[in-house]
């Protein structure tokens, strides 16, 4: 999910290995990624694992650093700004705002809330006053919105879906929790996208961001 535009600045002799992951389309397994990182480094090469956002926020960066440590490969971690904060900010949505909310939660939402392996406490998230930032949620919008409403979050709660955030292709869809899934389907929204649930979404218009990128669709 890292911006591929940065690859154009690399020297021509730099080897680029695509390790990108999208829903249902993993170029490499995590085990293969770990093996490439360690084997190339042990062969004397300098290896960079380029990620979008922060490597330790749902980025498997910790797993990859552990694999390197176990193989005796020294690692330098370069912190990033997580998309959970950067993408809403680029769309004019602060995740916290005095008088609106003092807390926010970042959730990996790639699993259906009813899935046996899901560990997210949706009841607590629905009843809390804070902002919800959902990553990897595009394919589960209908189930997630229904679960939040069922657990107590008002169906009129504003929601923003930000596609291709922080890039020139950024587009923003705003809706309510009750109709965001239907609207997202109508506009054929595709990942990558960040979903923001909460009253802070209303600040987008007040800050003058609502005029641009009001629609969000596939590239």
C-alpha positions, -999 to +999 in steps of 0.1 A: +000+000+000+030+023-001+028+050-028+044+035-059+054+069-072+085+069-049+099+039-068+105+061-098+133+078-078+153+046-072+185+039-091+181+015-120+202-012-103+179-014-073+159-046-072+122-041-064+102-071-051+064-066-050+051-078-016+018-059-017-013-073-001-049-065-011-081-084-001-079-118-017-047-110-036-015-115-016+016-113-039+037-131-012+028-149+020+041-134+052+065-163+056+079-157+021+084-120+029+102-128+061+125-153+042+133-127+015+142-101+041+165-123+060+181-142+031+190-111+011+204-094+042+225-124+052+238-124+016+252-090+022+225-069+005+210-038+020+172-044+023+144-019+027+109-030+035+088-002+023+053+002+038+026+028+038+017+044+071+035+031+101+051-004+100+039-013+135+002-004+131-014-034+114+016-035+091+032-068+103+063-048+110+068-064+143+066-099+129+092-090+102+115-074+128+113-105+149+122-127+119+153-106+113+163-106+150+160-144+151+182-146+120+208-123+135+200-095+110+203-059+125+172-038+119+165+000+119+129+009+122+119+042+105+085+053+121+058+065+098+025+084+103-003+058+104-029+062+078-055+060+106-045+096+114-029+110+083-057+101+058-085+116+078-064+147+084-057+151+047-095+150+041-101+177+067-112+154+095-094+156+128-099+124+147-102+143+180-115+178+185-122+198+217-159+198+224-166+169+201-145+139+213-113+133+233-106+098+222-105+076+191-101+039+184-083+024+154-097-010+143-086-036+119-119-044+103-110-070+077-131-097+094-169-099+095-180-091+131-198-125+132-166-144+122-154-168+150-119-154+147-130-117+152-117-103+185-129-067+182-153-056+210-179-040+187-203-035+217-177-013+234-169+006+203-206+012+195-214+026+229-183+047+233-184+084+225-152+085+205-142+084+168-138+051+151-112+047+124-117+015+105-089+001+084-094-027+058-131-022+062-144-016+026-154-052+020-173-054+054-191-020+055-226-035+055-218-060+083-199-035+104-224-007+101-252-030+109-233-044+140-226-009+153-262+002+149-274-030+166-250-024+195-262+012+201-244+036+177-270+060+162-277+052+125-275+090+118-238+091+129-218+107+101-193+085+082-165+093+058-149+069+034-115+082+021-101+065-009-064+068-020-058+091+009-029+117+008-024+111-029-035+132-059-062+106-065-079+111-031-116+110-031-141+113-001-175+099+003-196+111+032-228+094+044-244+082+076-238+049+094-273+038+083-267+043+046-229+042+040-228+006+029-255+012+003-238+044-010-204+027-011-218-001-032-236+023-055-203+041-061-183+009-064-158+019-038-125-001-039-096-002-014-074+012-002-097+033+019-100+046+055-134+048+071-141+074+099-172+071+120-181+099+144-192+135+148-158+147+138-167+140+102-190+171+103-159+193+108-148+185+072-174+210+058-167+236+085-130+235+076-138+241+039-128+206+026-162+194+015-162+210-019-135+188-033-134+150-037-170+146-026-174+114-046-154+082-043-152+055-069-129+029-083-098+040-101 
